[in-house]
Amino acid sequence: MPSGNVIRGSRIGSAPERPAERYEPAPRRAVTYWCRNGHATEIRMAVDAEAPPLWDCPRCGLPAGRDAENPPGRSRPEPYKTHLAYVKERRSEEEGAAILAEALAALRRRRGRE
């Protein structure tokens, strides 16, 4: 007696096979990037797509460029700034003192001390 499972040999969610004559893959080209450590990374891109000037090396994480003789160096991240550093960029010492005095005066009024 059959087991009752009619869909043997395929997995759930699989799509039907498409014959090769119904589609054609997009034309592609190989673009090679080199990092400072000498790693070469070949990326396949569409012919009409513009290749980016930099690509992250999958082996070491350094930026890689298209010129093998002169690869790009390590990019320097911007150092961490505190909230106070950002405030000091926007306000001078005098403006900060005036805002602090105004806030303290408002606080004292609310507490009934002035």
TORKOL-4160 file (C-alpha; in steps of 0.2 Angstrom, whole numbers, padded with zeros to 4 digits, m for minus):
114
<pt num="1" X="0000" Y="0000" Z="0000"/>
<pt num="2" X="0007" Y="0018" Z="m0004"/>
<pt num="3" X="0012" Y="0029" Z="0010"/>
<pt num="4" X="0001" Y="0043" Z="0005"/>
<pt num="5" X="0015" Y="0055" Z="0002"/>
<pt num="6" X="0013" Y="0061" Z="m0016"/>
<pt num="7" X="0026" Y="0074" Z="m0016"/>
<pt num="8" X="0041" Y="0063" Z="m0013"/>
<pt num="9" X="0058" Y="0069" Z="m0019"/>
<pt num="10" X="0056" Y="0088" Z="m0017"/>
<pt num="11" X="0057" Y="0099" Z="m0002"/>
<pt num="12" X="0043" Y="0111" Z="0005"/>
<pt num="13" X="0044" Y="0128" Z="m0003"/>
<pt num="14" X="0054" Y="0123" Z="m0018"/>
<pt num="15" X="0050" Y="0132" Z="m0034"/>
<pt num="16" X="0047" Y="0122" Z="m0050"/>
<pt num="17" X="0063" Y="0120" Z="m0061"/>
<pt num="18" X="0064" Y="0133" Z="m0075"/>
<pt num="19" X="0070" Y="0128" Z="m0091"/>
<pt num="20" X="0087" Y="0136" Z="m0096"/>
<pt num="21" X="0080" Y="0143" Z="m0113"/>
<pt num="22" X="0067" Y="0154" Z="m0104"/>
<pt num="23" X="0080" Y="0166" Z="m0096"/>
<pt num="24" X="0097" Y="0172" Z="m0099"/>
<pt num="25" X="0108" Y="0178" Z="m0085"/>
<pt num="26" X="0113" Y="0197" Z="m0086"/>
<pt num="27" X="0131" Y="0200" Z="m0093"/>
<pt num="28" X="0144" Y="0202" Z="m0080"/>
<pt num="29" X="0162" Y="0207" Z="m0078"/>
<pt num="30" X="0175" Y="0204" Z="m0065"/>
<pt num="31" X="0182" Y="0219" Z="m0055"/>
<pt num="32" X="0197" Y="0216" Z="m0045"/>
<pt num="33" X="0202" Y="0226" Z="m0029"/>
<pt num="34" X="0218" Y="0225" Z="m0019"/>
<pt num="35" X="0221" Y="0230" Z="m0001"/>
<pt num="36" X="0237" Y="0236" Z="0008"/>
<pt num="37" X="0241" Y="0218" Z="0014"/>
<pt num="38" X="0241" Y="0211" Z="m0004"/>
<pt num="39" X="0225" Y="0202" Z="m0004"/>
<pt num="40" X="0216" Y="0202" Z="m0021"/>
<pt num="41" X="0197" Y="0202" Z="m0021"/>
<pt num="42" X="0187" Y="0198" Z="m0037"/>
<pt num="43" X="0169" Y="0204" Z="m0037"/>
<pt num="44" X="0157" Y="0200" Z="m0051"/>
<pt num="45" X="0146" Y="0215" Z="m0056"/>
<pt num="46" X="0134" Y="0218" Z="m0070"/>
<pt num="47" X="0142" Y="0226" Z="m0086"/>
<pt num="48" X="0132" Y="0242" Z="m0085"/>
<pt num="49" X="0134" Y="0244" Z="m0066"/>
<pt num="50" X="0147" Y="0257" Z="m0060"/>
<pt num="51" X="0161" Y="0249" Z="m0049"/>
<pt num="52" X="0164" Y="0258" Z="m0033"/>
<pt num="53" X="0181" Y="0265" Z="m0030"/>
<pt num="54" X="0184" Y="0256" Z="m0013"/>
<pt num="55" X="0178" Y="0239" Z="m0007"/>
<pt num="56" X="0181" Y="0231" Z="0010"/>
<pt num="57" X="0193" Y="0217" Z="0010"/>
<pt num="58" X="0184" Y="0201" Z="0016"/>
<pt num="59" X="0200" Y="0194" Z="0023"/>
<pt num="60" X="0207" Y="0208" Z="0033"/>
<pt num="61" X="0194" Y="0222" Z="0033"/>
<pt num="62" X="0205" Y="0235" Z="0026"/>
<pt num="63" X="0199" Y="0246" Z="0012"/>
<pt num="64" X="0204" Y="0239" Z="m0005"/>
<pt num="65" X="0206" Y="0249" Z="m0022"/>
<pt num="66" X="0207" Y="0245" Z="m0040"/>
<pt num="67" X="0225" Y="0250" Z="m0042"/>
<pt num="68" X="0236" Y="0235" Z="m0037"/>
<pt num="69" X="0252" Y="0246" Z="m0036"/>
<pt num="70" X="0245" Y="0259" Z="m0025"/>
<pt num="71" X="0231" Y="0252" Z="m0013"/>
<pt num="72" X="0222" Y="0264" Z="m0001"/>
<pt num="73" X="0228" Y="0265" Z="0017"/>
<pt num="74" X="0218" Y="0262" Z="0032"/>
<pt num="75" X="0204" Y="0275" Z="0035"/>
<pt num="76" X="0205" Y="0285" Z="0051"/>
<pt num="77" X="0189" Y="0285" Z="0061"/>
<pt num="78" X="0183" Y="0301" Z="0069"/>
<pt num="79" X="0187" Y="0300" Z="0088"/>
<pt num="80" X="0173" Y="0299" Z="0100"/>
<pt num="81" X="0166" Y="0315" Z="0106"/>
<pt num="82" X="0157" Y="0318" Z="0122"/>
<pt num="83" X="0141" Y="0328" Z="0123"/>
<pt num="84" X="0150" Y="0342" Z="0131"/>
<pt num="85" X="0162" Y="0343" Z="0116"/>
<pt num="86" X="0148" Y="0345" Z="0104"/>
<pt num="87" X="0140" Y="0358" Z="0115"/>
<pt num="88" X="0156" Y="0368" Z="0116"/>
<pt num="89" X="0157" Y="0368" Z="0097"/>
<pt num="90" X="0140" Y="0377" Z="0096"/>
<pt num="91" X="0142" Y="0389" Z="0111"/>
<pt num="92" X="0155" Y="0400" Z="0118"/>
<pt num="93" X="0160" Y="0401" Z="0136"/>
<pt num="94" X="0150" Y="0417" Z="0138"/>
<pt num="95" X="0134" Y="0410" Z="0130"/>
<pt num="96" X="0135" Y="0394" Z="0141"/>
<pt num="97" X="0137" Y="0405" Z="0157"/>
<pt num="98" X="0122" Y="0415" Z="0152"/>
<pt num="99" X="0111" Y="0400" Z="0149"/>
<pt num="100" X="0117" Y="0392" Z="0165"/>
<pt num="101" X="0112" Y="0408" Z="0175"/>
<pt num="102" X="0095" Y="0409" Z="0167"/>
<pt num="103" X="0092" Y="0390" Z="0171"/>
<pt num="104" X="0097" Y="0392" Z="0189"/>
<pt num="105" X="0086" Y="0408" Z="0191"/>
<pt num="106" X="0071" Y="0399" Z="0184"/>
<pt num="107" X="0074" Y="0384" Z="0196"/>
<pt num="108" X="0076" Y="0396" Z="0211"/>
<pt num="109" X="0059" Y="0404" Z="0206"/>
<pt num="110" X="0050" Y="0388" Z="0205"/>
<pt num="111" X="0057" Y="0383" Z="0222"/>
<pt num="112" X="0052" Y="0400" Z="0229"/>
<pt num="113" X="0070" Y="0405" Z="0235"/>
<pt num="114" X="0071" Y="0421" Z="0225"/>
